[in-house]
């Protein structure tokens, strides 16, 4: 995961163009899997379309339809959050992240990797 995210750091810092889709997808998917491992459970769904979605955090589990606790953002914002380059509060305040439900605050789990 660390190597995959490190490969996209120049793009995140504005020093390079967007990386190839496979590199971006690997960074997103592996960092989301790390989040899933840090907080196993099924009460919150974290979505980064079109690359991946994971369920995490212990608590009430949903089985059908739209989950009651959803976090959704784009790949760049997710990776900025995952690396600590963007805070959860700033992402919410600037509408870069949507978080619905009483358990959708994942700020305590971020960042998932530090450089």
NORFENLIN-V150297 format. One record per residue. N is the residue number from 0. RES is the residue in three letters. D_LAST is the distance of its C-alpha to the last C-alpha in whole Angstrom. Layout:
n->N res->RES d_last->D_LAST
n->N res->RES d_last->D_LAST
//
This chain:
n->0 res->UNK d_last->12
n->1 res->UNK d_last->9
n->2 res->UNK d_last->11
n->3 res->UNK d_last->12
n->4 res->UNK d_last->10
n->5 res->UNK d_last->8
n->6 res->UNK d_last->12
n->7 res->UNK d_last->12
n->8 res->UNK d_last->9
n->9 res->UNK d_last->12
n->10 res->UNK d_last->14
n->11 res->UNK d_last->12
n->12 res->UNK d_last->12
n->13 res->UNK d_last->16
n->14 res->UNK d_last->16
n->15 res->UNK d_last->17
n->16 res->UNK d_last->20
n->17 res->UNK d_last->19
n->18 res->UNK d_last->18
n->19 res->UNK d_last->21
n->20 res->UNK d_last->22
n->21 res->UNK d_last->21
n->22 res->UNK d_last->18
n->23 res->UNK d_last->17
n->24 res->UNK d_last->19
n->25 res->UNK d_last->17
n->26 res->UNK d_last->14
n->27 res->UNK d_last->16
n->28 res->UNK d_last->18
n->29 res->UNK d_last->16
n->30 res->UNK d_last->13
n->31 res->UNK d_last->17
n->32 res->UNK d_last->18
n->33 res->UNK d_last->15
n->34 res->UNK d_last->16
n->35 res->UNK d_last->20
n->36 res->UNK d_last->19
n->37 res->UNK d_last->18
n->38 res->UNK d_last->21
n->39 res->UNK d_last->24
n->40 res->UNK d_last->27
n->41 res->UNK d_last->28
n->42 res->UNK d_last->29
n->43 res->UNK d_last->26
n->44 res->UNK d_last->26
n->45 res->UNK d_last->23
n->46 res->UNK d_last->23
n->47 res->UNK d_last->22
n->48 res->UNK d_last->25
n->49 res->UNK d_last->25
n->50 res->UNK d_last->23
n->51 res->UNK d_last->23
n->52 res->UNK d_last->24
n->53 res->UNK d_last->23
n->54 res->UNK d_last->25
n->55 res->UNK d_last->24
n->56 res->UNK d_last->25
n->57 res->UNK d_last->28
n->58 res->UNK d_last->31
n->59 res->UNK d_last->34
n->60 res->UNK d_last->33
n->61 res->UNK d_last->35
n->62 res->UNK d_last->37
n->63 res->UNK d_last->38
n->64 res->UNK d_last->37
n->65 res->UNK d_last->35
n->66 res->UNK d_last->33
n->67 res->UNK d_last->33
n->68 res->UNK d_last->29
n->69 res->UNK d_last->27
n->70 res->UNK d_last->24
n->71 res->UNK d_last->24
n->72 res->UNK d_last->22
n->73 res->UNK d_last->21
n->74 res->UNK d_last->18
n->75 res->UNK d_last->16
n->76 res->UNK d_last->17
n->77 res->UNK d_last->15
n->78 res->UNK d_last->12
n->79 res->UNK d_last->12
n->80 res->UNK d_last->13
n->81 res->UNK d_last->11
n->82 res->UNK d_last->7
n->83 res->UNK d_last->9
n->84 res->UNK d_last->10
n->85 res->UNK d_last->13
n->86 res->UNK d_last->15
n->87 res->UNK d_last->18
n->88 res->UNK d_last->21
n->89 res->UNK d_last->20
n->90 res->UNK d_last->20
n->91 res->UNK d_last->23
n->92 res->UNK d_last->25
n->93 res->UNK d_last->24
n->94 res->UNK d_last->25
n->95 res->UNK d_last->22
n->96 res->UNK d_last->22
n->97 res->UNK d_last->26
n->98 res->UNK d_last->26
n->99 res->UNK d_last->29
n->100 res->UNK d_last->31
n->101 res->UNK d_last->31
n->102 res->UNK d_last->28
n->103 res->UNK d_last->26
n->104 res->UNK d_last->23
n->105 res->UNK d_last->20
n->106 res->UNK d_last->18
n->107 res->UNK d_last->18
n->108 res->UNK d_last->16
n->109 res->UNK d_last->13
n->110 res->UNK d_last->10
n->111 res->UNK d_last->10
n->112 res->UNK d_last->7
n->113 res->UNK d_last->4
n->114 res->UNK d_last->0
//
